[in-house]
Amino acid sequence: MEEIIENKSVQVKLFQEKIRSAKQSTTFVETTYNDEWGSGLDRTGTINTKQDKWPGKNTLGTIIKKVAKKVRKRKLSDNAPKAQKQNREQAK
């Protein structure tokens, strides 16, 4: 799942921008009553309940936070598609 989220951060510009601009203290959470991947609560319950009291593990949120940290460390130029770089070299 981590690999999927990392690929999404490269392929989906809006997703990349959102996680890059999020504060390091941001908690990412899935709120669909899923005890493994999310908080185990609905949106209102998640917002109004302390994180340590959530019945769910929030595995997806933990993975997104880890990927966000990697994305912030990456240089913006590292995200440029490789094909564009090859095209410039061929034009020389």
C-alpha positions as CSV (number, residue, x, y, z in Angstrom):
1,M,0.0,0.0,0.0
2,E,2.9,2.4,0.7
3,E,4.2,1.9,-2.8
4,I,0.7,2.7,-4.2
5,I,0.6,5.9,-2.2
6,E,4.1,6.8,-3.3
7,N,3.2,6.3,-6.9
8,K,0.1,8.4,-6.5
9,S,2.2,11.2,-5.0
10,V,4.3,11.2,-8.2
11,Q,1.4,10.7,-10.7
12,V,-1.3,12.9,-9.2
13,K,-0.1,16.5,-9.0
14,L,-2.9,17.7,-6.8
15,F,-2.3,14.9,-4.3
16,Q,1.4,15.7,-4.3
17,E,0.8,19.4,-3.7
18,K,-1.7,18.6,-0.8
19,I,0.7,16.4,1.1
20,R,3.8,18.5,0.3
21,S,2.0,21.6,1.7
22,A,0.6,19.9,4.8
23,K,2.2,20.7,8.1
24,Q,4.3,18.0,9.7
25,S,1.9,17.9,12.5
26,T,-1.0,17.1,10.2
27,T,-2.9,13.9,10.9
28,F,-4.1,12.2,7.8
29,V,-7.1,9.9,8.4
30,E,-9.6,7.8,6.5
31,T,-13.1,8.2,8.0
32,T,-15.3,5.4,6.7
33,Y,-15.8,3.3,9.8
34,N,-12.9,1.1,8.8
35,D,-11.0,-0.2,11.9
36,E,-7.9,-1.2,10.0
37,W,-7.3,1.6,7.5
38,G,-9.2,4.4,9.2
39,S,-10.2,5.9,12.5
40,G,-13.1,3.5,12.9
41,L,-15.5,6.5,13.1
42,D,-17.4,8.7,10.8
43,R,-16.1,12.2,9.9
44,T,-17.8,13.9,12.8
45,G,-16.7,11.3,15.3
46,T,-13.2,11.5,14.0
47,I,-13.0,15.3,14.4
48,N,-14.6,15.2,17.8
49,T,-12.6,12.3,19.3
50,K,-9.0,12.4,20.4
51,Q,-6.8,10.3,18.2
52,D,-5.7,8.0,20.9
53,K,-9.4,7.1,21.5
54,W,-10.1,6.1,17.9
55,P,-11.2,2.5,17.7
56,G,-9.4,2.1,14.4
57,K,-5.6,1.8,13.6
58,N,-5.6,4.5,10.9
59,T,-3.1,2.5,8.9
60,L,-3.8,4.5,5.7
61,G,-3.2,7.8,7.5
62,T,0.1,6.6,8.9
63,I,1.2,5.5,5.4
64,I,0.2,8.9,3.9
65,K,2.1,10.7,6.7
66,K,5.2,8.7,6.0
67,V,5.0,9.3,2.2
68,A,4.3,13.0,2.8
69,K,7.6,13.2,4.8
70,K,9.4,11.7,1.8
71,V,7.7,14.0,-0.7
72,R,8.7,17.1,1.4
73,K,12.4,15.9,1.3
74,R,12.3,15.4,-2.5
75,K,13.5,18.3,-4.6
76,L,10.8,19.7,-6.8
77,S,13.0,19.0,-9.9
78,D,13.0,15.3,-9.0
79,N,9.3,15.2,-9.7
80,A,9.7,16.2,-13.4
81,P,8.7,13.5,-15.8
82,K,11.8,11.7,-17.2
83,A,10.4,11.9,-20.8
84,Q,10.7,15.6,-20.9
85,K,14.4,15.4,-19.9
86,Q,15.0,12.8,-22.7
87,N,13.3,15.1,-25.3
88,R,15.5,18.0,-24.4
89,E,18.6,15.8,-24.9
90,Q,17.4,14.6,-28.3
91,A,16.8,18.2,-29.4
92,K,20.5,19.1,-29.0
